[in-house]
Amino acid sequence: MQVTGTSGRPAPLPRSARYYRVRKVLQPWFYNSALIFICVLMLLPVLGTLNISFRRQVDVQRKPPVLFPCDTPERSFDIRACRFVLEGYERIIGPKPNPNALFGVELAGRMISTYLPNTLLYALGASVIVTTLAGMAGYAFSRYHFRLRRTLMVAILAITGIPLLTNLIALYQMGVTLRKAFPGYEERIFLIFVYVGFFLPFSIWIVKSFFDTIPRELEEASFIDGCTPFESLWRIVTPLATPGLASAFLLSFVGVWNEFIAGYLLVSKNTLKTAMFGLYDFIGQFVIGYQVLAAACILIALPVVILFLFTRQVFFRAMVEGALKG
């Protein structure tokens, strides 16, 4: 009900009420503007890399540089004169006509034919193994109380603080020893298990926190209905812990995908190296071909971006539930 004065007109609001009303109107605008500014600021390097990847080498090397290669002798910007090309992508993909290939074109570039498939193999293999082992270990730590359980959990957490770089010398020596001892030694399997050992401890903690939020009464009810412990785990607990398992998979996948130093040192054959080594290789081949490097960066980042676009709901749900319940 509106307060009126002696003259019948609405009485002025107190100062605190006016302040609250102004704050209520301006606060959403302030927060949204701040978020938009932060997002634009974070996207600027990505947009800059994308812009460079579509330029010609002549436009990349121009001095002074221009933001968009759309200038003419008469005008500083003319959208009809923009010179965006696929030169960088063509040098990476290396399309060649081949009647026996699909669509009559063969992608001969090493980034597409060698480095990206290798990275996909390492990331998928390590992430699947990490998710499986983290699920079993997290369930055991969550449901069973045994001696030295807390000590073991603290030890696993402490392992996550050891950087991979610290163990690389020992791992390199181990790889050299295995290569000499076993003629059929497979470097890819060794590298996958190195990634598993590095990303497994933190994943166990993530998955355990989700198992802790699942009531034990659900499992007890399934036992009454005739389920075995394994059937209860598979049919009742695992679907409820899917966000945690998915987050462990995604974090492991992205970590392996972006890793460079282990894939560079522990694999001796260039045909088995990762996409990050391919990017390093392009730096050695094309010292001033920045459009090639930018195109390689976009191609390397694209699979991860696509993966997060399709799994963003599960990932965000995992982060929210972990924050609220963990």
C-alpha positions in Angstrom: 0.0 0.0 0.0 1.4 3.4 -1.0 1.8 6.0 1.8 0.2 9.4 1.1 0.9 12.7 2.8 -1.5 15.3 4.2 -2.1 16.8 0.8 -3.1 13.5 -0.7 0.1 13.1 -2.7 2.4 10.1 -2.4 4.8 10.6 0.4 8.5 10.5 -0.6 10.3 7.2 0.1 12.8 7.2 2.9 16.4 7.4 1.8 17.1 3.7 2.6 14.1 2.6 0.5 15.2 4.7 -2.5 18.7 3.3 -2.2 17.3 -0.2 -2.1 15.2 0.4 -5.2 18.1 1.9 -7.2 20.3 -0.9 -6.1 17.7 -3.5 -7.1 17.5 -2.0 -10.6 21.2 -1.4 -11.2 22.8 -4.5 -9.6 21.8 -6.9 -12.3 23.0 -4.5 -15.0 26.3 -4.2 -13.1 26.8 -7.9 -12.7 25.9 -8.7 -16.3 28.1 -6.0 -17.7 31.0 -7.3 -15.6 30.5 -10.8 -16.8 30.2 -9.7 -20.4 33.4 -7.7 -20.0 35.3 -10.7 -18.5 34.0 -13.0 -21.2 35.1 -10.6 -24.0 38.5 -10.2 -22.4 39.0 -13.9 -22.2 37.9 -14.4 -25.8 40.2 -11.7 -27.2 43.2 -14.1 -27.6 41.0 -16.7 -29.2 39.5 -14.2 -31.6 42.9 -12.8 -32.4 44.2 -16.3 -33.2 41.2 -17.0 -35.3 41.7 -13.8 -37.2 45.4 -14.5 -37.9 44.6 -18.0 -39.1 42.6 -16.7 -42.0 45.1 -14.1 -43.2 47.7 -14.3 -45.9 51.4 -14.4 -44.9 51.9 -10.9 -46.5 49.1 -9.4 -44.3 50.4 -11.1 -41.2 53.9 -9.6 -41.7 52.7 -6.1 -42.4 54.2 -3.2 -40.5 52.5 -1.5 -38.9 50.0 -4.3 -38.3 46.3 -3.9 -39.0 43.4 -5.4 -37.1 41.6 -6.6 -40.3 43.2 -7.0 -43.7 40.4 -5.0 -45.3 42.2 -1.8 -46.3 42.6 -0.3 -49.8 44.7 2.5 -51.1 41.7 4.8 -50.8 40.1 3.6 -47.6 41.4 2.2 -44.3 38.5 -0.3 -44.1 36.4 -1.7 -46.9 34.5 -4.9 -46.2 34.4 -5.8 -49.9 38.2 -5.7 -50.0 38.8 -8.2 -47.1 41.5 -10.7 -47.9 40.7 -13.7 -45.7 42.1 -16.9 -47.1 42.6 -20.6 -46.0 46.3 -20.6 -46.6 47.2 -21.6 -43.1 44.7 -24.4 -42.9 45.7 -25.7 -46.4 49.4 -26.0 -45.3 48.4 -27.9 -42.2 45.7 -30.2 -43.7 47.6 -30.7 -46.9 44.7 -31.8 -49.2 45.8 -33.8 -52.2 43.6 -35.4 -55.0 43.4 -39.1 -54.6 40.8 -41.1 -56.6 41.0 -43.9 -54.0 40.3 -41.7 -51.0 37.0 -40.7 -49.6 35.5 -37.8 -51.6 38.5 -38.0 -53.8 40.7 -36.0 -51.5 43.5 -37.2 -49.2 44.5 -35.2 -46.1 48.3 -35.6 -46.2 49.2 -33.1 -43.5 50.8 -34.8 -40.5 48.7 -32.8 -38.0 45.6 -34.4 -39.4 46.9 -37.8 -40.4 49.3 -38.5 -37.5 49.4 -36.1 -34.5 45.7 -35.5 -33.9 44.7 -39.3 -34.2 47.6 -40.1 -31.8 46.4 -37.5 -29.3 42.8 -38.8 -29.6 44.0 -42.3 -28.8 46.0 -41.3 -25.8 43.2 -39.0 -24.4 40.4 -41.6 -24.9 42.5 -44.5 -23.6 43.8 -42.7 -20.5 40.4 -41.1 -19.7 38.5 -44.4 -20.0 41.0 -46.2 -17.7 41.1 -43.3 -15.2 37.3 -43.1 -15.0 36.9 -46.8 -14.5 39.6 -47.1 -11.8 38.5 -43.9 -10.1 34.9 -45.2 -10.0 35.9 -48.4 -8.3 38.3 -46.8 -5.9 36.0 -43.9 -5.1 33.2 -46.3 -4.4 35.4 -48.4 -2.1 36.6 -45.3 -0.2 33.1 -44.0 0.1 31.3 -47.2 1.3 33.9 -49.2 3.2 35.8 -48.2 6.3 39.0 -50.0 6.8 42.3 -49.5 8.6 44.5 -46.7 7.3 41.6 -45.5 5.1 42.1 -41.8 6.0 45.9 -42.1 5.7 45.6 -43.6 2.2 43.2 -40.9 1.1 45.6 -38.2 2.4 48.4 -39.9 0.6 46.4 -40.0 -2.7 45.7 -36.3 -2.3 49.4 -35.5 -1.6 50.3 -37.3 -4.8 48.2 -34.8 -6.8 50.6 -32.1 -5.7 53.6 -33.7 -7.3 54.0 -32.3 -10.9 54.5 -34.6 -13.7 57.8 -32.8 -14.6 59.3 -34.1 -11.3 58.9 -37.7 -12.4 59.9 -37.4 -16.0 63.6 -38.3 -15.5 62.6 -41.6 -13.8 59.9 -42.3 -16.3 62.3 -41.6 -19.2 64.8 -44.1 -17.7 62.0 -46.6 -17.2 61.0 -46.2 -20.8 64.6 -46.7 -22.1 64.9 -49.9 -19.9 61.7 -51.3 -21.2 62.6 -50.5 -24.8 65.9 -52.5 -24.4 64.4 -55.4 -22.4 61.4 -56.1 -24.6 61.7 -56.0 -28.4 58.0 -55.6 -28.8 57.7 -52.8 -26.4 54.9 -50.4 -27.2 55.5 -46.8 -26.4 51.9 -45.8 -26.7 50.8 -48.1 -24.0 53.5 -46.9 -21.7 52.5 -43.2 -22.3 48.8 -44.0 -21.7 49.6 -45.6 -18.3 51.8 -42.6 -17.4 48.8 -40.3 -18.0 46.6 -42.7 -16.0 49.0 -42.5 -13.0 49.1 -38.7 -13.2 45.3 -38.0 -13.5 44.0 -40.9 -11.4 44.6 -39.6 -7.8 42.6 -36.3 -8.3 39.8 -38.2 -10.1 39.4 -40.6 -7.2 38.7 -37.6 -4.9 36.2 -36.2 -7.4 34.3 -39.4 -7.8 34.4 -40.3 -4.1 32.7 -37.0 -3.3 29.8 -37.9 -5.6 29.4 -41.4 -4.1 29.3 -39.8 -0.6 26.2 -37.9 -1.7 24.3 -41.0 -2.7 22.3 -42.4 0.3 23.1 -45.9 1.4 19.4 -46.6 1.9 19.1 -46.9 -1.9 21.5 -49.8 -2.0 19.9 -51.4 1.0 16.5 -51.2 -0.7 18.0 -52.8 -3.8 19.4 -55.7 -1.7 15.9 -56.3 -0.4 14.6 -56.4 -4.0 17.1 -59.2 -4.7 20.0 -57.2 -6.3 23.5 -58.4 -5.8 26.1 -55.8 -4.7 27.4 -55.6 -8.2 23.9 -55.2 -9.7 23.2 -52.5 -7.1 26.4 -50.7 -8.0 25.7 -50.9 -11.8 22.0 -50.2 -11.8 21.5 -47.9 -8.8 24.7 -46.2 -7.8 26.5 -45.7 -11.1 23.7 -43.8 -12.9 23.4 -41.4 -9.9 27.2 -40.8 -9.9 27.3 -40.2 -13.7 28.0 -36.4 -13.3 31.0 -37.2 -11.2 32.3 -39.9 -13.5 31.7 -37.6 -16.5 33.6 -34.7 -14.9 36.6 -37.1 -14.1 36.5 -38.2 -17.8 36.4 -34.7 -19.2 39.1 -33.3 -16.9 41.4 -36.3 -17.7 40.7 -36.0 -21.5 41.4 -32.3 -21.6 44.6 -32.7 -19.4 46.0 -35.4 -21.7 44.9 -33.5 -24.8 46.9 -30.4 -23.7 49.9 -32.2 -22.3 53.2 -31.7 -24.2 56.4 -32.6 -22.2 55.6 -36.3 -21.4 54.5 -37.0 -25.0 57.7 -35.3 -26.2 60.2 -37.1 -24.0 58.7 -40.6 -23.5 57.9 -41.3 -27.2 60.9 -41.7 -29.5 59.1 -42.0 -32.8 57.7 -38.9 -34.4 54.9 -40.9 -35.9 53.6 -41.7 -32.4 53.8 -38.2 -30.9 51.0 -35.9 -29.9 49.4 -32.8 -31.4 51.3 -30.5 -29.1 54.5 -31.9 -30.6 53.0 -31.3 -34.0 52.5 -27.6 -33.1 56.1 -27.5 -31.8 57.2 -29.0 -35.1 55.4 -26.3 -37.0 57.2 -23.7 -35.0 60.5 -25.2 -36.2 59.3 -25.4 -39.8 57.5 -22.1 -40.2 59.4 -19.6 -38.2 57.5 -16.6 -39.5 54.4 -18.4 -40.8 52.2 -17.2 -37.9 49.0 -17.9 -39.9 50.1 -21.6 -40.0 50.7 -21.7 -36.2 47.3 -19.9 -35.6 45.5 -22.4 -37.8 47.2 -25.3 -36.0 46.1 -23.9 -32.6 42.5 -23.6 -33.8 42.5 -27.2 -35.1 44.0 -28.5 -31.9 41.5 -26.6 -29.7 38.4 -27.5 -31.9 37.8 -31.1 -30.7 37.9 -30.0 -27.0 35.5 -27.2 -27.7 33.1 -29.5 -29.5 33.4 -32.0 -26.6 32.4 -29.4 -24.1 29.6 -28.1 -26.2 28.0 -31.6 -26.2 28.7 -32.4 -22.6 28.4 -29.0 -21.0 25.1 -29.8 -19.2 26.6 -32.9 -17.5 29.8 -31.0 -16.6 28.1 -28.0 -15.2 25.7 -30.2 -13.2 28.7 -32.1 -11.8 30.4 -28.8 -10.8 27.2 -27.5 -9.1 26.4 -30.7 -7.3 30.0 -31.0 -6.2 29.9 -27.5 -4.8 26.5 -27.9 -3.0 26.9 -31.5 -1.7 30.6 -32.1 -1.7 
